């Protein structure tokens, strides 16, 4: 069957917008780094810091459970209680003065992390990879940090020689599955933080970080004397009910009686014990009603801050490297699918291909691993229980054998050993109970001589 050229051209015409959109996504998007750790060349791109000899080692692994053995491979911490420092150079540096900055990567705390970081640092062109350490200057630090009950997502930017922390709270997931972290900074100085492709926080850099504020409270302003900031007042028409009992809180126990052996001279005057007054209703207070003169909480008016200087480059950084500078008590975290681009649509597409597509398969793999480990635990516990029972039976058999040997044993006296004859007479000590002191001493002396 042949298709006419007209039908083919019509269908191509319909598909053209989709093809154009798809191609524009790749043509317009600038990708400065895209790392999936799916091949064995990663060590050529990532350099371990040489600042200390005892830094923790990274390896590439999909972990104990995964959706795909190759696609799930990532950079994994491998030694407990260590500092880690490793970095990679971007394909090309990014200056986001007039473009978006998108940072995206996944974190999988499959070891059920107790205390440790999982964040990345974007680093300037002056950064020294071989000397990477905790106090190396960075542009942006972003990602999860978990320690005990503290589960936060860091978002810190370096500005005027200081590291500025976000004032808003962002909570990090704490399970053992992979989670995707995305940071978007735009030229209009707004930001968005997404976790698993869902927005968790957004705002303006100038307002949400500890920068010099544009407005401040007027230090010369004073609260007016007639300003009423009491929200409620007592209702003057409210009266205490006649049957209200506001005392005493405790009364003598009417059922208590004075003990018969009570001695007033020895113990003092007897007083019955105290019990709660069943009719006591507490101290009566009139009800409160809204204050008709209430003006609200007084606040000083805002005035321009004389120390404020607008910074049109507050959002802008020149970034040439990305790195992990971490401390972990329990190792095993896997970092993967690291992306730095200027295109939010490309980042979303990359997230769908590398995270969303494999999410359910990873959940299933985790479930299967849990089932295997649960059965192994039950088997180990059952085996130990049977082993303990066998050991207990062996001990009981040994004890039983010892008792039988002891009961069947006959003591044979040695040739020179005399076997004492049994006597129905009471012991000498009982016969001497009525003797006088002299007879007792003599009997003891005579016994010693024998």
TILOVEX-963675 format. One record per residue: x, y, z of N, C-alpha, C in turn; residue in three letters. Coordinates in pm, whole numbers, padded with zeros to 5 digits, always signed. Last residue first. Layout:
% residues N
XYZXYZXYZALA...
This chain:
% residues 450
+04302-03820+12380+04271-03935+12294+04297-03899+12150UNK+04339-03557+12463+04448-03653+12480+04428-03778+12393UNK+04090-03449+12412+04205-03402+12337+04321-03501+12346UNK+03937-03583+12607+03907-03603+12464+04026-03563+12377UNK+04041-03477+12841+04054-03618+12817+04031-03650+12669UNK+03958-03212+12813+04102-03242+12820+04125-03387+12784UNK+03683-03241+12824+03745-03184+12703+03892-03220+12698UNK+03655-03338+13085+03611-03419+12971+03672-03370+12840UNK+03747-03117+13229+03819-03245+13235+03783-03333+13116UNK+03555-02925+13171+03693-02900+13134+03771-03031+13132UNK+03331-03056+13284+03334-03021+13141+03476-03000+13093UNK+03396-03072+13554+03377-03195+13478+03386-03169+13329UNK+03402-02794+13612+03523-02875+13627+03514-03001+13545UNK+03140-02707+13574+03245-02653+13491+03370-02740+13497UNK+02916-02990+13583+02967-02862+13633+03087-02821+13550UNK+02677-03115+13344+02802-03125+13426+02841-02989+13478UNK+02469-03090+13171+02439-03072+13313+02563-03085+13402UNK+02589-03129+12922+02516-03004+12946+02491-02980+13094UNK+02712-03356+12848+02785-03271+12941+02711-03144+12975UNK+02554-03478+12664+02568-03545+12795+02632-03453+12896UNK+02587-03312+12442+02458-03310+12509+02465-03377+12646UNK+02854-03374+12375+02821-03237+12416+02689-03231+12490UNK+02849-03636+12294+02910-03603+12422+02870-03465+12470UNK+02529-03731+12150+02666-03679+12144+02715-03636+12280UNK+02344-04024+12263+02352-03882+12224+02495-03836+12223UNK+02371-04350+12120+02387-04258+12231+02392-04115+12181UNK+02370-04521+11915+02240-04462+11948+02251-04362+12059UNK+02621-04517+11662+02584-04523+11804+02452-04457+11825UNK+02821-04681+11416+02705-04600+11450+02670-04620+11597UNK+03174-04660+11396+03051-04735+11420+02939-04641+11460UNK+03394-04547+11139+03326-04521+11268+03196-04600+11278UNK+03639-04742+11005+03506-04690+10979+03435-04669+11110UNK+03975-04657+10974+03870-04718+11055+03737-04653+11024UNK+04222-04721+10739+04119-04628+10784+04008-04703+10856UNK+04399-04885+10626+04432-04836+10762+04324-04746+10817UNK+04271-04933+10370+04303-05042+10464+04327-04994+10606UNK+04001-04696+10308+04137-04747+10291+04169-04851+10395UNK+03660-04769+10227+03764-04714+10316+03899-04773+10284UNK+03480-04677+09947+03550-04790+10010+03660-04735+10098UNK+03178-04560+09848+03304-04521+09910+03362-04640+09984UNK+03025-04597+09542+03038-04657+09676+03174-04620+09731UNK+02802-04431+09319+02938-04441+09371+02939-04495+09514UNK+02553-04379+09233+02599-04519+09223+02739-04538+09280UNK+02524-04106+09263+02437-04193+09341+02485-04338+09338UNK+02713-04007+09080+02730-03978+09222+02648-04072+09307UNK+02611-04089+08838+02743-04136+08879+02763-04118+09028UNK+02371-03942+08838+02366-04089+08839+02499-04148+08883UNK+02470-03679+08828+02391-03722+08943+02386-03874+08953UNK+02595-03682+08578+02675-03659+08698+02601-03707+08822UNK+02377-03720+08411+02481-03822+08418+02566-03808+08542UNK+02243-03476+08450+02177-03602+08486+02279-03713+08501UNK+02428-03299+08343+02394-03290+08486+02330-03420+08534UNK+02419-03385+08074+02544-03392+08150+02517-03390+08300UNK+02156-03328+08010+02202-03466+08004+02330-03484+08084UNK+02159-03046+08038+02073-03124+08126+02116-03272+08128UNK+02336-02982+07831+02373-02951+07969+02290-03032+08067UNK+02181-03066+07612+02310-03130+07639+02355-03106+07783UNK+01964-02890+07634+01941-03034+07650+02072-03107+07680UNK+02099-02648+07582+02033-02667+07710+02009-02815+07737UNK+02178-02688+07320+02280-02672+07423+02222-02695+07562UNK+01924-02695+07201+02011-02813+07195+02118-02806+07303UNK+01841-02432+07253+01765-02543+07311+01849-02671+07311UNK+02026-02289+07102+02023-02271+07247+01949-02385+07316UNK+01951-02380+06849+02086-02405+06898+02092-02393+07050UNK+01695-02276+06830+01713-02420+06829+01851-02458+06884UNK+01765-02002+06837+01676-02056+06939+01692-02208+06948UNK+01918-01979+06609+01982-01954+06738+01898-02012+06852UNK+01718-02031+06418+01834-02118+06430+01904-02103+06563UNK+01544-01815+06460+01497-01951+06484+01612-02049+06501UNK+01714-01604+06388+01660-01609+06524+01614-01750+06557UNK+01759-01673+06120+01872-01662+06213+01824-01672+06357UNK+01497-01661+06019+01573-01786+06014+01688-01785+06114UNK+01437-01391+06061+01355-01493+06127+01428-01628+06130UNK+01634-01279+05896+01633-01250+06039+01555-01356+06115UNK+01550-01374+05649+01682-01412+05699+01691-01390+05850UNK+01305-01244+05626+01308-01390+05633+01441-01439+05689UNK+01401-00979+05617+01310-01019+05723+01309-01170+05740UNK+01553-00979+05386+01621-00956+05514+01533-00998+05631UNK+01346-01021+05200+01457-01116+05211+01526-01103+05346UNK+01189-00792+05241+01132-00925+05261+01241-01030+05280UNK+01369-00591+05169+01316-00595+05307+01258-00733+05338UNK+01399-00651+04898+01514-00662+04988+01468-00671+05133UNK+01141-00592+04807+01192-00729+04797+01310-00751+04890UNK+01135-00315+04858+01038-00403+04922+01086-00548+04921UNK+01333-00227+04684+01350-00208+04828+01257-00301+04906UNK+01215-00288+04441+01342-00353+04478+01366-00342+04628UNK+00996-00115+04448+00974-00260+04445+01099-00336+04487UNK+01131+00129+04440+01046+00097+04556+01022-00054+04564UNK+01246+00110+04187+01332+00112+04306+01252+00078+04432UNK+01019+00121+04028+01103+00000+04024+01195-00006+04145UNK+00935+00382+04083+00854+00269+04128+00933+00139+04128UNK+01152+00535+03967+01113+00547+04107+01035+00426+04158UNK+01234+00555+03708+01285+00441+03786+01235+00439+03930UNK+01117+00785+03605+01101+00658+03533+01140+00537+03618UNK+01206+00988+03776+01065+00949+03777+01047+00811+03714UNK+01493+00990+03707+01439+00972+03842+01297+00917+03840UNK+01559+01011+03438+01655+00947+03530+01600+00920+03669UNK+01348+01131+03297+01420+01018+03238+01505+00941+03339UNK+01265+01338+03463+01170+01234+03424+01241+01109+03373UNK+01499+01491+03473+01446+01432+03596+01349+01318+03564UNK+01515+01576+03209+01622+01490+03261+01576+01420+03390UNK+01290+01740+03204+01297+01623+03116+01401+01524+03167UNK+01369+01935+03390+01250+01855+03415+01251+01728+03331UNK+01590+02041+03257+01608+01979+03388+01489+01890+03422UNK+01464+02151+03035+01559+02042+03015+01581+01968+03147UNK+01316+02348+03163+01246+02241+03092+01338+02122+03067UNK+01513+02519+03264+01428+02446+03358+01354+02331+03290UNK+01838+02572+03175+01705+02549+03119+01621+02462+03213UNK+02097+02583+03234+02025+02711+03245+01880+02697+03201UNK+02250+02332+03448+02203+02385+03320+02140+02522+03342UNK+02385+02053+03583+02390+02199+03593+02356+02253+03455UNK+02322+01748+03748+02297+01833+03630+02312+01980+03667UNK+02369+01417+03834+02404+01555+03865+02393+01639+03737UNK+02300+01141+03891+02226+01227+03798+02243+01376+03829UNK+02377+01083+04243+02365+01046+04102+02293+01155+04024UNK+02512+00942+04535+02478+01064+04462+02478+01031+04313UNK+02445+00748+04816+02473+00743+04672+02422+00872+04606UNK+02578+00662+05135+02498+00753+05053+02543+00748+04907UNK+02748+00517+05296+02657+00443+05209+02570+00530+05121UNK+02845+00552+05648+02858+00572+05504+02755+00491+05427UNK+02782+00725+05934+02756+00596+05869+02755+00618+05719UNK+02882+00989+05957+02909+00888+06060+02894+00749+05999UNK+03030+01213+05732+02927+01112+05754+02972+01015+05861UNK+03076+01526+05589+03111+01441+05702+02997+01343+05720UNK+03185+01665+05271+03089+01608+05365+03158+01545+05485UNK+03167+01809+04981+03252+01824+05099+03166+01787+05219UNK+03157+01767+04645+03096+01717+04769+03198+01730+04880UNK+03132+02017+04380+03199+01921+04467+03114+01878+04585UNK+03201+02177+04069+03100+02128+04164+03168+02023+04251UNK+03324+02474+03905+03339+02340+03962+03217+02305+04047UNK+03268+02727+03819+03351+02644+03730+03364+02500+03779UNK+03062+03014+03818+03086+02880+03871+03162+02795+03770UNK+02990+03317+03920+03072+03256+03815+03118+03122+03870UNK+02662+03436+03994+02787+03370+04034+02859+03321+03909UNK+02396+03644+04104+02490+03605+03999+02619+03545+04056UNK+02218+03756+04275+02190+03619+04230+02303+03559+04149UNK+02308+04015+04306+02290+03930+04424+02276+03783+04387UNK+02352+04216+04134+02419+04088+04107+02409+03993+04225UNK+02238+04448+04221+02178+04386+04102+02239+04250+04068UNK+02177+04543+04528+02281+04466+04460+02217+04396+04340UNK+02128+04842+04706+02074+04744+04612+02188+04676+04537UNK+02206+04883+05033+02253+04913+04898+02199+04804+04805UNK+02134+05020+05351+02097+04929+05241+02152+04979+05108UNK+02169+05193+05553+02283+05106+05521+02255+05013+05402UNK+01929+05323+05595+02039+05402+05535+02160+05316+05497UNK+01628+05187+05505+01750+05157+05579+01867+05235+05516UNK+01322+05367+05522+01435+05317+05442+01560+05298+05527UNK+01103+05247+05785+01166+05357+05712+01279+05297+05627UNK+00799+05142+05936+00921+05112+05863+00971+05233+05788UNK+00676+05209+06269+00667+05222+06123+00803+05193+06059UNK+00653+04963+06525+00713+05086+06476+00700+05094+06325UNK+00341+04836+06628+00470+04815+06563+00522+04949+06513UNK+00115+04709+06861+00183+04825+06805+00316+04787+06746UNK-00154+04496+06796-00016+04506+06846+00054+04624+06780UNK-00479+04666+06828-00384+04570+06773-00245+04588+06832UNK-00653+04825+06955-00602+04875+06827-00504+04778+06762UNK-00945+04811+07154-00822+04742+07110-00781+04790+06970UNK-01178+04901+07260-01076+05002+07232-00946+04943+07176UNK-01332+04678+07318-01377+04767+07210-01274+04873+07171UNK-01206+04366+07369-01188+04504+07412-01230+04598+07299UNK-01416+04082+07405-01329+04165+07321-01325+04310+07370UNK-01422+03952+07745-01490+03990+07622-01394+04074+07538UNK-01401+03700+07994-01340+03805+07915-01420+03829+07787UNK-01572+03644+08311-01535+03609+08175-01476+03729+08102UNK-01430+03670+08640-01530+03711+08540-01481+03675+08399UNK-01345+03390+08835-01299+03507+08762-01406+03545+08661UNK-01305+03209+09136-01395+03262+09034-01334+03385+08969UNK-01096+02942+09195-01114+03086+09214-01201+03141+09101UNK-01282+02629+09226-01170+02714+09191-01200+02861+09214UNK-01483+02480+09323-01485+02509+09180-01369+02596+09134UNK-01558+02233+09563-01467+02342+09525-01464+02359+09373UNK-01696+02019+09645-01776+02132+09598-01690+02248+09549UNK-01513+01838+09745-01588+01802+09623-01669+01916+09566UNK-01197+01913+09847-01335+01958+09867-01416+01928+09741UNK-00973+01650+09912-01020+01754+09820-01167+01785+09847UNK-00879+01611+10262-00918+01558+10131-00967+01674+10045UNK-00669+01564+10545-00735+01654+10451-00766+01581+10318UNK-00724+01374+10852-00652+01404+10727-00737+01492+10634UNK-00791+01521+11178-00828+01433+11066-00750+01470+10940UNK-00564+01535+11444-00638+01610+11343-00669+01516+11228UNK-00492+01512+11791-00521+01443+11665-00602+01531+11572UNK-00234+01676+11963-00377+01672+11933-00400+01607+11797UNK+00043+01451+12034-00020+01581+12013-00168+01565+11981UNK+00161+01213+12101+00149+01247+11960+00091+01385+11932UNK+00165+01202+12383+00282+01162+12305+00278+01216+12162UNK-00081+01301+12459+00039+01354+12525+00164+01322+12444UNK-00258+01159+12303-00247+01303+12282-00121+01360+12344UNK-00221+00868+12142-00186+00927+12272-00164+01075+12250UNK-00425+00632+11987-00364+00767+11976-00343+00823+12116UNK-00543+00390+11968-00416+00394+12038-00348+00530+12031UNK-00766+00440+11811-00786+00409+11954-00656+00420+12032UNK-00758+00720+11584-00716+00584+11622-00729+00563+11773UNK-01042+00905+11496-00918+00905+11573-00881+00763+11612UNK-01160+00875+11159-01179+00865+11305-01044+00859+11374UNK-01299+01009+10858-01181+00971+10937-01215+00969+11086UNK-01507+01106+10717-01512+00964+10751-01394+00919+10838UNK-01451+01368+10653-01558+01342+10751-01565+01196+10794UNK-01145+01514+10632-01212+01392+10588-01321+01358+10690UNK-01151+01867+10599-01126+01748+10682-01206+01631+10628UNK-01065+01999+10267-01147+01991+10388-01108+01868+10468UNK-00929+02229+10030-00920+02104+10105-01008+02112+10229UNK-01010+02473+09932-00979+02369+09834-00972+02232+09900UNK-01295+02633+10100-01154+02598+10085-01135+02485+09983UNK-01373+02811+09796-01284+02776+09906-01362+02712+10020UNK-01564+02883+09618-01425+02910+09581-01329+02888+09698UNK-01855+02785+09494-01769+02756+09608-01625+02776+09566UNK-02148+02939+09393-02008+02915+09358-01925+02896+09485UNK-02408+03003+09420-02367+02871+09467-02222+02838+09433UNK-02429+03254+09305-02446+03241+09450-02396+03108+09503UNK-02179+03341+09058-02303+03272+09099-02308+03254+09251UNK-02045+03662+09006-02019+03528+09058-02150+03464+09102UNK-02125+03835+08703-02130+03823+08849-02107+03678+08889UNK-02052+04062+08445-02051+03922+08488-02042+03915+08640UNK-02021+04317+08369-02158+04276+08403-02165+04132+08454UNK-01761+04351+08293-01802+04414+08418-01943+04372+08461UNK-01550+04121+08171-01688+04167+08153-01739+04220+08286UNK-01213+04215+08117-01313+04146+08198-01451+04208+08175UNK-01090+04221+07772-01105+04278+07906-01210+04197+07983UNK-00847+04168+07509-00971+04138+07581-00969+04203+07718UNK-00613+04291+07405-00716+04240+07315-00849+04214+07384UNK-00437+04574+07453-00497+04464+07528-00619+04414+07452UNK-00333+04800+07346-00293+04674+07284-00338+04553+07365UNK-00403+05122+07279-00456+05009+07355-00420+04880+07282UNK-00243+05426+07311-00254+05305+07229-00296+05187+07316UNK-00198+05660+07437-00336+05613+07435-00355+05487+07350UNK+00072+05707+07394+00026+05677+07531-00116+05620+07531UNK+00221+05545+07109+00138+05651+07170+00086+05609+07308UNK+00551+05425+07095+00410+05386+07103+00330+05498+07170UNK+00777+05599+06883+00735+05559+07016+00586+05522+07014UNK+01053+05615+06658+00909+05600+06681+00882+05549+06822UNK+01318+05610+06606+01268+05728+06678+01120+05714+06715UNK+01374+05390+06450+01423+05389+06588+01370+05507+06672UNK+01156+05227+06248+01198+05364+06279+01245+05369+06425UNK+01276+04920+06119+01186+04991+06211+01244+05129+06241UNK+01376+04921+05769+01397+04890+05910+01293+04963+05994UNK+01423+04792+05436+01348+04874+05533+01380+04827+05675UNK+01608+04621+05322+01578+04747+05255+01508+04844+05351UNK+01859+04455+05523+01721+04478+05477+01703+04615+05413UNK+02135+04273+05429+02097+04402+05486+01958+04438+05434UNK+02040+03922+05447+02105+04037+05386+02065+04164+05460UNK+01975+03642+05505+02020+03739+05605+02103+03851+05540UNK+01697+03576+05283+01830+03551+05336+01871+03666+05428UNK+01456+03654+05179+01460+03527+05252+01597+03489+05305UNK+01480+03891+05035+01391+03887+05151+01413+03764+05239UNK+01661+03844+04829+01681+03960+04916+01599+03952+05043UNK+01550+03623+04697+01676+03611+04769+01693+03724+04871UNK+01210+03542+04727+01310+03636+04678+01436+03625+04763UNK+01081+03206+04677+01076+03343+04727+01181+03430+04660UNK+01002+02871+04791+01034+02970+04688+01025+03108+04749UNK+00982+02519+04847+01004+02654+04897+01038+02744+04779UNK+00898+02291+04718+00897+02290+04864+00917+02429+04923UNK+00756+02150+04432+00805+02272+04495+00789+02264+04648UNK+00869+01839+04317+00760+01912+04381+00817+02033+04455UNK+01072+01675+04232+01000+01753+04130+00879+01828+04186UNK+01192+01597+04470+01117+01499+04391+01022+01567+04293UNK+01181+01922+04567+01223+01790+04611+01132+01689+04543UNK+01290+02248+04474+01201+02134+04453+01264+02008+04511UNK+01298+02588+04524+01358+02462+04566+01254+02352+04548UNK+01362+02889+04356+01266+02781+04381+01345+02656+04420UNK+01402+03249+04362+01454+03112+04368+01338+03015+04390UNK+01481+03566+04210+01389+03474+04278+01450+03334+04273UNK+01625+03745+04059+01665+03722+04198+01558+03648+04279UNK+01585+03748+03793+01505+03844+03869+01525+03827+04020UNK+01736+03533+03701+01796+03667+03697+01715+03772+03771UNK+01684+03254+03934+01656+03329+03811+01719+03469+03817UNK+01764+02933+04034+01784+03076+04064+01770+03152+03932UNK+01658+02630+04155+01648+02720+04040+01665+02863+04089UNK+01743+02307+04252+01749+02449+04288+01748+02531+04160UNK+01633+01989+04347+01649+02084+04238+01646+02227+04293UNK+01680+01653+04426+01685+01791+04477+01715+01884+04360UNK+01522+01344+04469+01578+01439+04373+01567+01581+04428UNK+01601+01042+04638+01523+01166+04631+01598+01267+04544UNK+01578+00692+04689+01639+00804+04617+01545+00923+04615UNK+01522+00566+05028+01500+00572+04884+01572+00692+04822UNK+01521+00558+05300+01636+00497+05233+01623+00499+05080UNK+01413+00874+05450+01404+00730+05427+01525+00682+05347UNK+01390+01144+05499+01490+01070+05577+01478+00918+05558UNK+01369+01461+05325+01321+01325+05349+01431+01244+05420UNK+01415+01780+05485+01465+01676+05396+01399+01542+05427UNK+01252+02093+05488+01274+01964+05553+01313+01858+05451UNK+01332+02421+05522+01308+02320+05419+01347+02185+05480UNK+01245+02738+05645+01275+02599+05676+01239+02509+05558UNK+01407+03052+05571+01292+02961+05567+01337+02818+05592UNK+01644+03182+05553+01570+03194+05679+01451+03100+05686UNK+01954+03062+05427+01814+03091+05405+01741+03093+05540UNK+02266+03217+05510+02173+03104+05517+02030+03150+05488UNK+02562+03324+05361+02429+03365+05406+02332+03246+05398UNK+02892+03368+05426+02795+03267+05385+02660+03299+05445UNK+03078+03653+05312+03006+03579+05416+02913+03477+05354UNK+03186+03810+05113+03277+03744+05206+03211+03665+05316UNK+02958+03895+04967+03044+03991+05037+03128+03924+05146UNK+02816+03578+04987+02794+03716+04945+02878+03809+05032UNK+02712+03257+04906+02825+03338+04950+02810+03479+04895UNK+02422+03089+05024+02493+03160+04917+02602+03247+04979UNK+02260+02787+05096+02349+02892+05145+02417+02957+05025UNK+02045+02572+05194+02056+02660+05078+02132+02782+05128UNK+01991+02245+05319+02069+02369+05318+02052+02441+05185UNK+01728+02097+05463+01788+02115+05331+01859+02249+05333UNK+01728+01891+05761+01713+02017+05688+01774+02007+05549UNK+01652+01744+06031+01644+01704+05890+01621+01830+05806UNK+01728+01633+06347+01743+01748+06256+01749+01699+06112UNK+01736+01408+06498+01604+01460+06465+01609+01580+06371UNK+02036+01301+06357+01936+01277+06461+01799+01324+06415UNK+02094+01484+06087+02166+01439+06207+02065+01425+06320UNK+02131+01566+05747+02052+01495+05849+02141+01456+05966UNK+02090+01769+05484+02184+01747+05595+02102+01690+05710UNK+02059+01816+05125+02013+01770+05257+02126+01753+05358UNK+02152+02122+04945+02121+01981+04960+02091+01942+05103UNK+02403+02352+04856+02262+02313+04845+02248+02162+04861UNK+02586+02645+04839+02580+02512+04900+02433+02473+04906UNK+02764+02853+04617+02635+02805+04666+02655+02667+04729UNK+03041+02922+04605+02935+03016+04564+02802+02980+04629UNK+03308+02886+04852+03213+02835+04751+03111+02943+04717UNK+03633+02835+04979+03526+02929+04945+03438+02870+04835UNK+03706+02580+05211+03723+02629+05073+03604+02719+05037UNK+03677+02464+05456+03673+02610+05450+03707+02665+05311UNK+03695+02185+05404+03573+02244+05459+03564+02394+05447UNK+03869+02147+05086+03848+02123+05229+03727+02201+05276UNK+04086+02080+04821+03945+02095+04861+03928+02057+05008UNK+04325+02080+04688+04325+02127+04827+04183+02149+04879UNK+04276+02000+04432+04364+01915+04513+04361+01954+04660UNK+04118+02212+04331+04060+02080+04351+04144+01994+04445UNK+04078+02532+04413+04187+02436+04398+04135+02297+04431UNK+03899+02800+04253+03899+02683+04341+04013+02588+04308UNK+03858+03008+04086+03982+03010+04165+03996+02887+04255UNK+03600+02977+03981+03716+02940+03897+03847+02935+03975UNK+03396+02848+04262+03441+02950+04165+03562+02902+04084UNK+03146+02588+04300+03274+02650+04336+03324+02743+04226UNK+02877+02455+04474+02919+02514+04347+03037+02605+04377UNK+02840+02159+04656+02888+02297+04658+02925+02338+04516UNK+02575+01949+04782+02680+01984+04686+02721+02128+04708UNK+02494+01726+05058+02479+01847+04979+02597+01865+04883UNK+02461+01557+05273+02431+01505+05140+02417+01620+05040UNK+02608+01472+05595+02564+01562+05490+02539+01491+05359UNK+02494+01297+05893+02584+01324+05783+02523+01413+05677UNK+02373+01045+06087+02426+01182+06094+02525+01203+05981UNK+02234+00821+05996+02209+00873+06130+02257+01017+06144UNK+02080+00681+05708+02181+00769+05767+02139+00821+05904UNK+02032+00426+05577+01947+00482+05682+02032+00574+05769UNK+02179+00363+05362+02229+00311+05490+02144+00356+05607UNK+02079+00499+05148+02032+00362+05164+02080+00300+05296UNK+02010+00778+05067+02069+00739+05195+02027+00595+05225UNK+02057+00921+04773+01997+00798+04824+02071+00755+04951UNK+01993+01199+04576+02059+01150+04697+01983+01027+04747UNK+02049+01371+04265+01974+01279+04350+02060+01229+04465UNK+02036+01713+04146+02107+01587+04172+02020+01501+04264UNK+02073+02029+03993+01985+01915+04022+02071+01790+04044UNK+02048+02369+03938+02133+02265+03996+02041+02150+04039UNK+02031+02629+03716+01958+02512+03764+02059+02408+03811UNK+02003+02959+03661+02098+02861+03712+02016+02748+03772UNK+01915+03165+03379+01881+03080+03494+02002+02995+03535UNK+02097+03469+03299+02032+03342+03266+01999+03265+03393UNK+02264+03677+03354+02148+03703+03269+02077+03574+03228UNK+02446+03561+03536+02400+03700+03553+02271+03724+03477UNK+02569+03315+03557+02422+03321+03551+02367+03461+03572UNK+02816+03166+03400+02790+03296+03460+02641+03320+03446UNK+02988+02864+03412+02858+02929+03393+02856+03061+03470UNK+03247+02692+03225+03199+02771+03340+03065+02835+03307UNK+03197+02369+03082+03229+02510+03061+03178+02586+03184UNK+03198+02134+03229+03240+02131+03089+03278+02271+03042UNK+03337+02174+03560+03226+02183+03463+03282+02178+03322UNK+03526+01938+03743+03524+02064+03669+03408+02062+03570UNK+03450+01799+04062+03462+01785+03917+03454+01923+03853UNK+03562+01657+04378+03505+01762+04292+03527+01730+04145UNK+03552+01562+04723+03575+01526+04584+03505+01629+04496UNK+03584+01464+05041+03603+01583+04958+03642+01539+04817UNK+03473+01364+05364+03484+01336+05221+03501+01466+05146UNK+03553+01228+05682+03530+01345+05599+03550+01303+05454UNK+03399+00941+05846+03504+01007+05767+03455+01140+05708UNK+03244+00719+05952+03309+00823+06035+03426+00888+05962UNK+03296+00451+05714+03226+00514+05824+03313+00621+05894UNK+03321+00460+05363+03390+00439+05491+03320+00517+05601UNK+03197+00526+05121+03224+00385+05150+03291+00358+05284UNK+02961+00701+04919+03056+00704+05030+03073+00562+05083UNK+02923+00678+04565+02883+00632+04699+02996+00649+04801UNK+02777+00784+04277+02895+00804+04359+02859+00778+04504UNK+02581+00526+04108+02610+00661+04153+02736+00664+04238UNK+02359+00338+03901+02493+00358+03958+02514+00504+03995UNK+02125+00299+03771+02116+00337+03913+02251+00356+03978UNK+02190+00209+03521+02135+00344+03533+02127+00392+03677UNK+02279-00057+03591+02367+00041+03528+02317+00183+03553UNK+02069-00189+03721+02206-00205+03771+02301-00101+03714UNK+01778-00029+03819+01855-00077+03704+02002-00078+03744UNK+01681+00005+04076+01586-00016+03967+01656-00075+03846UNK+01814-00155+04375+01815-00058+04267+01712-00095+04161UNK+01998-00220+04671+01874-00236+04595+01868-00125+04490UNK+02258-00162+04741+02205-00294+04775+02074-00324+04701UNK+02421+00027+04472+02371+00003+04607+02319-00138+04626UNK+02546+00081+04242+02400+00101+04242+02340+00080+04379UNK+02856+00268+04265+02777+00148+04292+02628+00180+04280UNK+03181+00384+04291+03057+00390+04211+02983+00259+04227UNK+03325+00537+04585+03321+00433+04483+03192+00452+04404UNK+03544+00737+04785+03421+00719+04708+03436+00599+04615UNK+03690+00740+05110+03697+00705+04968+03558+00691+04908UNK+03765+01007+05340+03690+00888+05299+03696+00866+05149UNK+04097+01111+05427+03964+01141+05374+03897+01012+05327UNK+04353+01098+05535+04250+01006+05586+04109+01041+05540UNK+04521+01293+05439+04546+01155+05399+04434+01059+05437UNK+04395+01600+05303+04421+01512+05416+04439+01368+05365UNK+04399+01715+05047+04423+01801+05163+04458+01719+05287UNK+04342+01608+04810+04464+01558+04874+04499+01639+04998UNK+04022+01507+04683+04108+01606+04747+04228+01538+04812UNK+03971+01341+04376+03970+01332+04521+04065+01438+04579UNK+03797+01441+04094+03927+01440+04159+03910+01441+04311UNK+03635+01321+03810+03622+01355+03951+03755+01336+04022UNK+03704+01237+03555+03633+01364+03571+03628+01413+03716UNK+03818+00995+03576+03891+01095+03499+03830+01233+03518UNK+03630+00847+03707+03749+00887+03784+03836+00987+03708UNK+03444+00781+03510+03410+00887+03606+03534+00936+03682UNK+03458+00581+03327+03549+00694+03306+03529+00804+03410UNK+03284+00370+03323+03401+00359+03411+03499+00474+03396UNK+02940+00490+03332+03055+00424+03270+03173+00427+03366UNK+02747+00624+03468+02706+00499+03405+02820+00428+03333UNK+02733+00867+03601+02820+00762+03655+02788+00624+03594UNK+02606+01093+03511+02521+00979+03546+02600+00861+03604UNK+02619+01436+03479+02692+01320+03526+02596+01211+03574UNK+02666+01720+03319+02565+01617+03328+02637+01485+03359UNK+02718+02066+03304+02764+01938+03357+02645+01843+03363UNK+02603+02251+03143+02740+02276+03188+02802+02154+03255UNK+02401+02299+02878+02428+02203+02985+02576+02214+03021UNK+02169+02514+02756+02312+02500+02781+02331+02408+02900UNK+01907+02482+02529+01955+02452+02663+02106+02441+02665UNK+01855+02513+02256+01858+02632+02341+01917+02605+02478UNK+01866+02251+02155+01946+02356+02094+01962+02474+02190UNK+01688+02103+02309+01829+02065+02313+01919+02174+02254UNK+01451+02233+02254+01485+02203+02393+01634+02174+02405UNK+01428+02232+01985+01463+02358+02049+01505+02337+02193UNK+01341+01971+01936+01476+02010+01897+01520+02138+01966UNK+01079+01987+02038+01174+01889+02093+01318+01929+02062UNK+00964+02183+01875+00970+02202+02020+01075+02112+02083UNK+00986+02059+01625+01053+02187+01648+01071+02212+01797UNK+00823+01839+01660+00965+01820+01633+01044+01946+01662UNK+00579+01967+01696+00633+01884+01802+00782+01863+01785UNK+00544+02101+01448+00556+02178+01574+00616+02096+01688UNK+00540+01870+01266+00647+01970+01264+00656+02052+01393UNK+00323+01710+01250+00427+01671+01344+00536+01778+01359UNK+00171+01826+01050+00116+01818+01185+00223+01788+01289UNK+00341+01792+00831+00305+01928+00873+00250+01929+01015UNK+00337+01520+00810+00462+01585+00848+00437+01725+00897UNK+00075+01490+00720+00113+01437+00852+00243+01500+00901UNK+00093+01616+00472+00001+01666+00573+00038+01618+00713UNK+00278+01458+00338+00312+01599+00366+00222+01656+00474UNK+00129+01223+00319+00255+01225+00393+00293+01367+00433UNK-00081+01307+00154-00111+01261+00291+00014+01267+00377UNK+00067+01372-00076-00013+01474-00008-00044+01437+00135UNK+00180+01143-00165+00270+01247-00114+00192+01354-00039UNK+00004+00854-00058+00023+00965-00150+00112+01069-00085UNK+00135+00542+00019+00074+00665+00067+00102+00776-00032UNK+00064+00214-00093+00143+00335-00101+00064+00454-00052UNK+00086-00120+00000+00000+00000+00000+00088+00124+00000UNK
